Amino acid sequence: MEREALHKSVLAAVFLGFVIWGGLPLYRQRHFDVPVIKGPGVTSVIRLSELSPGLKGTMADTSVFVLQGREPGGKALLIGNTHANEPEGMLTALIVIENAVVEKGTLYVIPFFNNSAGRATRPGDGYPLYFDVATDWGSRRFRYGNRDASPLDQWPDPDVYIHYPDRQLLSFIDVRNTNRTWPGRPGGPLMERVTFGAMELMRRETIDVAVDIHGAETMFPVTNCIVAPERSVKIATLASLTVKAVEGFESHVEPSPAGFRGLSHREIGDHSATMPFLLEAPIPFLDQPTGPKTVKFLLDGKDPFLLSLSKKKKLFVPYDETGWPLAKRVGQNLSVTLEIFRQFTKKTADRPIVLRGVPRYAEVVKNGVGRYLGDPAKAGPGGIVMN
Ligand SMILES: [Zn+2]
């Protein structure tokens, strides 16, 4: 009898040991904050919970950086990490926050939109918990998150997610996907409160343009493109043609499907006066038939399986030995975003959005992403926001 009790205690201790050994890295990643340097254009930083009080005190609350221009003009919102496993959007947003000087208009930037998903990982997929971007002075460390919010923050999932307000039936997991919970509601599930906060920002501040930045698989047809509803198609097309002619890269226009609910490019257009755009740059790391999901692969986008599939014409983007490096993805996002602002300004001269100091595609490809990320140790007092 005593022997059996001893056996059981030893097994319980071993089990507990495994739980702690496996859980501790996840706990640390969830509580790891990323420093964001307030660049020369940042005039204030607010919390999304100021627009959606239901977020207050939750892991889903997040920082909104405001860059008010020297002269009045139009207003734009930039969103990164709607899907926290597509980090090129977050890095694009960070480069804007840390470098942009707004001459005319006002810019609102939310780099960690699904803050809960950015503090989680995808169980069973072997995702790294962090990645480092090399800079001229060292490196910057970021969390690598998941597509959906952490179940620690929003649980349980329903059997079917009934979209609000259209009542379209969506997959259960989409209740934690901030690109299905638009336009949201103040007392809905946590992720609806996140999208509601952004909707409130757009409605209260009469924001003209919203750019939601993603990454997509090379084997997924909606990749390397600008997704735009009817309202935004003209500007998206002009931006797409200009970057192709002037900067030499492809980013075609995909119309936003009217029957598919909950997506930012759909609901922002239908529930506010804002013009939405969703950018997709190819991220080979998210494809399924690849080698191990290493940080190196996340950064350089090189994979032998995708290369052989490319030769069989199974990919929707050109793909060769050079992969699809982070600098190319972030550079494309920056150029397309700047071009959307420029085309909007040309069309709407009384609401100009003009900024300088933000690098474009060729510069980022030549110098790397890290060139445009500052050293938090060198930021003055009050110069950093932890998120
Ligand atoms: Zn996405």
Residues whose N, C-alpha, C, O or C-beta is under 5 A from the ligand:
A	BS01	ZN	H83 E86 H214 G215
